[in-house]
Amino acid sequence: MTSLISKKSVLAIVFMAVISVCNAQNQMMALIGKSMAKVQEPTAESVTNCVAELKRIDAMYPDSLAPKYYTALQSLNFAVTNPHDEQTETLMAEAEHAIKKMDELTGADESDICTMKGFFYMVRIVQDPAKNGQKYYLDVMRNYEKALKLNPDNAVAKQLQEKFYEGMSQR
């Protein structure tokens, strides 16, 4: 009888723990969604504010990949469309830091990490094609190829790789 009770107790505790983790995950994603939704017009100020919020979310959920991923993505999206804006280097540093934290995270999705690394190098090429094209071209290609090899359904990696090849064919 005690073995049956203890098994039920253990199952109840495990069930509650799983629900708690799922609830925390949902709360985190809701916070990220709210932060990202504030960037209606991707100005330096709105993106910088969003990145600051994402960093606060990351501090609340340090073992989660999502805040780091979206920090890098938001920063790099701004940088690729505004390569010479005065805030771009600050956002590039934020992206680089977020990617490094993603890389150090146990169990992180390697495909997402490679995608962000490829995007980072792609932005460097956009900033100065003559200087950085040859320097980072292979890094971009290798990272996108690895991302897609690890996860062929990685839509962000596919889109960025297509944009990269499209941009390179125009040169």
C-alpha positions as CSV (number, residue, x, y, z in Angstrom):
1,M,0.0,0.0,0.0
2,T,2.8,2.5,0.9
3,S,4.5,1.7,-2.4
4,L,1.3,2.6,-4.3
5,I,0.9,5.8,-2.4
6,S,4.5,6.8,-2.9
7,K,4.2,6.1,-6.6
8,K,1.1,8.3,-6.9
9,S,2.8,11.0,-4.9
10,V,5.9,10.9,-7.1
11,L,3.7,11.0,-10.3
12,A,1.7,13.9,-8.9
13,I,4.9,15.8,-8.1
14,V,6.4,15.1,-11.5
15,F,3.1,16.2,-13.1
16,M,3.0,19.5,-11.2
17,A,6.7,20.2,-12.1
18,V,5.9,19.7,-15.8
19,I,2.9,22.0,-15.6
20,S,5.0,24.6,-13.7
21,V,7.8,24.4,-16.4
22,C,5.2,24.7,-19.2
23,N,3.6,27.7,-17.5
24,A,6.9,29.5,-17.0
25,Q,7.7,28.8,-20.7
26,N,4.4,30.2,-21.8
27,Q,4.9,33.3,-19.6
28,M,8.4,33.9,-21.0
29,M,7.1,33.6,-24.6
30,A,4.3,36.0,-23.8
31,L,6.8,38.5,-22.5
32,I,9.0,38.1,-25.6
33,G,5.9,38.5,-27.8
34,K,4.9,41.7,-26.1
35,S,8.4,43.1,-26.4
36,M,8.7,42.2,-30.1
37,A,5.3,43.7,-30.8
38,K,6.4,47.1,-29.6
39,V,8.8,47.4,-32.6
40,Q,6.2,48.6,-35.1
41,E,8.7,50.8,-36.9
42,P,12.2,49.4,-36.5
43,T,14.0,52.6,-35.5
44,A,17.2,52.6,-33.5
45,E,15.3,53.6,-30.4
46,S,12.5,51.0,-30.7
47,V,15.0,48.2,-31.4
48,T,17.3,49.3,-28.6
49,N,14.4,49.4,-26.2
50,C,13.2,46.0,-27.3
51,V,16.7,44.5,-26.9
52,A,16.8,46.0,-23.4
53,E,13.5,44.3,-22.5
54,L,14.7,41.0,-24.0
55,K,17.8,41.2,-21.9
56,R,15.6,41.7,-18.8
57,I,13.6,38.6,-19.8
58,D,16.9,36.7,-20.3
59,A,17.9,37.6,-16.7
60,M,14.5,36.2,-15.5
61,Y,15.0,33.0,-17.6
62,P,18.8,32.6,-17.8
63,D,18.6,28.9,-18.9
64,S,16.3,29.6,-21.9
65,L,17.4,30.0,-25.4
66,A,14.5,32.2,-26.7
67,P,15.4,35.5,-25.1
68,K,19.0,35.2,-26.3
69,Y,17.9,34.2,-29.8
70,Y,15.4,37.0,-30.2
71,T,18.0,39.5,-28.8
72,A,20.4,38.4,-31.5
73,L,17.7,38.3,-34.2
74,Q,16.3,41.8,-33.4
75,S,19.7,43.3,-33.2
76,L,20.9,41.8,-36.5
77,N,17.6,42.6,-38.3
78,F,18.2,46.3,-37.5
79,A,21.9,46.1,-38.3
80,V,21.4,44.5,-41.7
81,T,18.9,47.2,-42.8
82,N,20.8,50.1,-41.2
83,P,24.5,49.0,-41.5
84,H,25.9,52.5,-40.9
85,D,23.5,53.8,-38.2
86,E,25.3,55.0,-35.1
87,Q,23.5,52.4,-33.0
88,T,24.5,49.5,-35.3
89,E,27.8,48.7,-33.6
90,T,26.1,48.7,-30.1
91,L,23.4,46.3,-31.4
92,M,26.1,44.1,-33.1
93,A,27.9,43.8,-29.8
94,E,24.5,42.8,-28.2
95,A,24.0,40.2,-30.9
96,E,27.5,38.8,-30.5
97,H,27.1,38.6,-26.7
98,A,23.7,36.9,-27.1
99,I,25.1,34.4,-29.6
100,K,28.0,33.6,-27.2
101,K,25.5,33.0,-24.4
102,M,23.5,30.7,-26.7
103,D,26.6,28.8,-27.5
104,E,27.3,28.3,-23.8
105,L,23.8,27.1,-23.0
106,T,23.6,23.4,-22.4
107,G,21.1,21.7,-24.8
108,A,20.7,24.8,-27.0
109,D,19.5,24.3,-30.5
110,E,22.7,24.2,-32.5
111,S,20.8,25.0,-35.7
112,D,19.6,28.3,-34.2
113,I,23.1,29.1,-33.0
114,C,24.6,28.5,-36.5
115,T,21.8,30.6,-38.0
116,M,22.6,33.6,-35.8
117,K,26.4,33.2,-36.4
118,G,25.8,33.2,-40.1
119,F,23.5,36.2,-39.9
120,F,26.1,38.0,-37.8
121,Y,28.8,37.5,-40.4
122,M,26.4,38.4,-43.2
123,V,25.8,41.8,-41.5
124,R,29.5,42.3,-41.4
125,I,29.6,41.8,-45.1
126,V,26.7,44.2,-45.7
127,Q,28.5,46.8,-43.6
128,D,31.6,46.8,-45.8
129,P,31.4,44.4,-48.7
130,A,34.9,45.2,-50.1
131,K,36.7,44.7,-46.8
132,N,34.5,41.9,-45.2
133,G,33.2,40.0,-48.3
134,Q,36.2,37.7,-48.7
135,K,36.8,37.7,-44.9
136,Y,33.4,36.3,-43.9
137,Y,31.9,34.8,-47.0
138,L,32.8,31.2,-46.0
139,D,31.7,31.7,-42.4
140,V,28.3,32.8,-43.6
141,M,27.9,29.8,-46.0
142,R,29.2,27.2,-43.5
143,N,27.0,28.4,-40.7
144,Y,23.8,28.4,-42.9
145,E,24.7,25.1,-44.4
146,K,25.3,23.6,-40.9
147,A,22.1,25.1,-39.6
148,L,20.1,23.5,-42.4
149,K,21.9,20.2,-42.1
150,L,21.0,20.1,-38.4
151,N,17.4,21.2,-39.0
152,P,16.3,21.2,-42.7
153,D,13.0,22.9,-41.5
154,N,14.8,26.0,-40.0
155,A,12.8,28.7,-41.9
156,V,15.0,31.5,-40.7
157,A,18.2,29.8,-41.9
158,K,16.6,29.1,-45.2
159,Q,15.4,32.7,-45.7
160,L,18.7,34.2,-44.7
161,Q,20.7,31.8,-46.9
162,E,18.5,32.7,-49.8
163,K,18.9,36.4,-49.1
164,F,22.7,35.9,-48.9
165,Y,22.9,34.1,-52.2
166,E,20.6,36.7,-53.8
167,G,22.8,39.5,-52.5
168,M,26.0,37.8,-53.6
169,S,24.7,37.1,-57.1
170,Q,24.0,40.9,-57.6
171,R,27.7,41.7,-57.0
